Amino acid sequence: MAGDFNAWSRQRINALFGFANNIRLQEVRFPSDFRRRAFGRPLDFIFYRDLSVTNATVMETQASDHNPLLVEFLADHSAANKAL
């Protein structure tokens, strides 16, 4: 699940992370975090489940009011086998 969630307030952050937790999603962490922020909080997020993050980058650009988020995943075959 990914996008601009406009989670600039504590209430919105709690709603977003509460929903993500309820459906067992993890947040992608960015080592160099240049995501667009409002009131000190990031607006853009990527959440995932049953994958491994191999690379997570925020690409700096002047082409948009948000910086693109690039994430590379590796399929977690052990999680897929559990679902069968």
C-alpha positions as a Python dict, from the first residue, in 0.01 Angstrom:
ca = {
    (1, 'M'): (0, 0, 0),
    (2, 'A'): (159, 329, -101),
    (3, 'G'): (78, 693, -148),
    (4, 'D'): (43, 1044, -14),
    (5, 'F'): (-166, 983, 297),
    (6, 'N'): (-159, 1347, 417),
    (7, 'A'): (-81, 1211, 764),
    (8, 'W'): (33, 1544, 903),
    (9, 'S'): (-146, 1526, 1239),
    (10, 'R'): (-115, 1279, 1527),
    (11, 'Q'): (-477, 1169, 1467),
    (12, 'R'): (-410, 1093, 1099),
    (13, 'I'): (-83, 912, 1179),
    (14, 'N'): (-262, 698, 1439),
    (15, 'A'): (-540, 613, 1192),
    (16, 'L'): (-293, 523, 916),
    (17, 'F'): (-69, 307, 1132),
    (18, 'G'): (-367, 151, 1310),
    (19, 'F'): (-509, 42, 974),
    (20, 'A'): (-170, -84, 853),
    (21, 'N'): (-119, -282, 1175),
    (22, 'N'): (-468, -434, 1151),
    (23, 'I'): (-386, -581, 810),
    (24, 'R'): (-30, -679, 914),
    (25, 'L'): (157, -428, 699),
    (26, 'Q'): (506, -301, 778),
    (27, 'E'): (632, 47, 694),
    (28, 'V'): (927, 83, 456),
    (29, 'R'): (1211, 270, 628),
    (30, 'F'): (1427, 504, 420),
    (31, 'P'): (1794, 540, 530),
    (32, 'S'): (1819, 887, 373),
    (33, 'D'): (1472, 1025, 431),
    (34, 'F'): (1396, 1316, 199),
    (35, 'R'): (1020, 1258, 187),
    (36, 'R'): (791, 1563, 167),
    (37, 'R'): (691, 1670, 517),
    (38, 'A'): (418, 1878, 677),
    (39, 'F'): (455, 1992, 1037),
    (40, 'G'): (769, 1776, 1054),
    (41, 'R'): (589, 1455, 960),
    (42, 'P'): (630, 1264, 631),
    (43, 'L'): (327, 1259, 401),
    (44, 'D'): (425, 971, 170),
    (45, 'F'): (446, 611, 287),
    (46, 'I'): (491, 262, 151),
    (47, 'F'): (368, -38, 349),
    (48, 'Y'): (426, -405, 267),
    (49, 'R'): (365, -761, 382),
    (50, 'D'): (533, -1095, 305),
    (51, 'L'): (823, -931, 120),
    (52, 'S'): (1178, -829, 207),
    (53, 'V'): (1299, -478, 131),
    (54, 'T'): (1632, -492, -55),
    (55, 'N'): (1661, -119, -127),
    (56, 'A'): (1465, 192, -30),
    (57, 'T'): (1547, 533, -173),
    (58, 'V'): (1389, 875, -181),
    (59, 'M'): (1482, 1041, -509),
    (60, 'E'): (1526, 1417, -483),
    (61, 'T'): (1370, 1613, -769),
    (62, 'Q'): (1234, 1956, -853),
    (63, 'A'): (978, 1804, -1096),
    (64, 'S'): (706, 1763, -831),
    (65, 'D'): (605, 1887, -488),
    (66, 'H'): (679, 1532, -360),
    (67, 'N'): (995, 1328, -402),
    (68, 'P'): (950, 984, -564),
    (69, 'L'): (992, 681, -340),
    (70, 'L'): (1172, 385, -495),
    (71, 'V'): (1162, 50, -317),
    (72, 'E'): (1294, -285, -435),
    (73, 'F'): (1140, -596, -283),
    (74, 'L'): (1236, -961, -274),
    (75, 'A'): (957, -1217, -254),
    (76, 'D'): (947, -1397, 79),
    (77, 'H'): (876, -1752, -37),
    (78, 'S'): (851, -1886, 318),
    (79, 'A'): (554, -1655, 383),
    (80, 'A'): (390, -1761, 55),
    (81, 'N'): (428, -2128, 146),
    (82, 'K'): (264, -2069, 485),
    (83, 'A'): (-46, -1934, 308),
    (84, 'L'): (-90, -2256, 109),
}
